[in-house]
Amino acid sequence: MKVRKKGYWLLFALTILLTLVTISTLLPSENASKVCMLGYKAHCTFTPISTVICAIPVALICFIRKRFFVTYK
């Protein structure tokens, strides 16, 4: 049985928020000033790089949440 320690849900909410930010970098936008590296006008003009940079904290928080905030009985 999993036992979640205090702070788990805060990290879970942060994971969801940062995941949404990561996905938003890929969204097309007509108001963008430049074409991104993938060949279309995206919300963020540094799309492949910014997506990876945003995904790194998500992965780190998932690892910390799983490793230090979940115990098994």
Beta strands, then each sheet from edge to edge (+ up, - down):
strand 1: 2-4
strand 2: 70-72
sheet 1: 1+ 2-
end
